[in-house]
Amino acid sequence: MAESRPPFPPFTLESAQIKVKAAQDAWNTQEPHKVKLAYTPDSIWRNRGSFLQGRDDIAEFLTAKWNREKKYRLRKELFAFTDNKIAVQFWYEYHDEEGQWWRCYGLEDWTFADNGLMRKRQMSGNNVKISEEERWFKDGVDVNAVDISEKHW
């Protein structure tokens, strides 16, 4: 059986939102070998200054990322979409080895194959130091329930 991951393009508002939240939930598991299955075997990535291709590169990248970024919590929101493309705005928080908290603000551009797997992902993001008190995604908080004000969008 061929691989597939619904919903499939062409996207509607509803199906694009489902795709975004499915990606958010998958990334919040921090399980690289499961996350990589949402991408085509030859998927192309640009993540800031890193250029990757294929699921093995993706899993290696995510493993290193989540080893560095402790208590990682992510929220993604639909920004725009067309037939087979979705743009996402996201925020994630983590702390480094020294205990400093960070929030990343970013945008992603996704292109999908007909089978619903992502064939291209481009990400740009900026990390900002935050204090413990400034955190949005504290333990036990539903990331979708956090009220993120317009100045952060």
Disulfide bonds with the S-S distance in Angstrom:
none
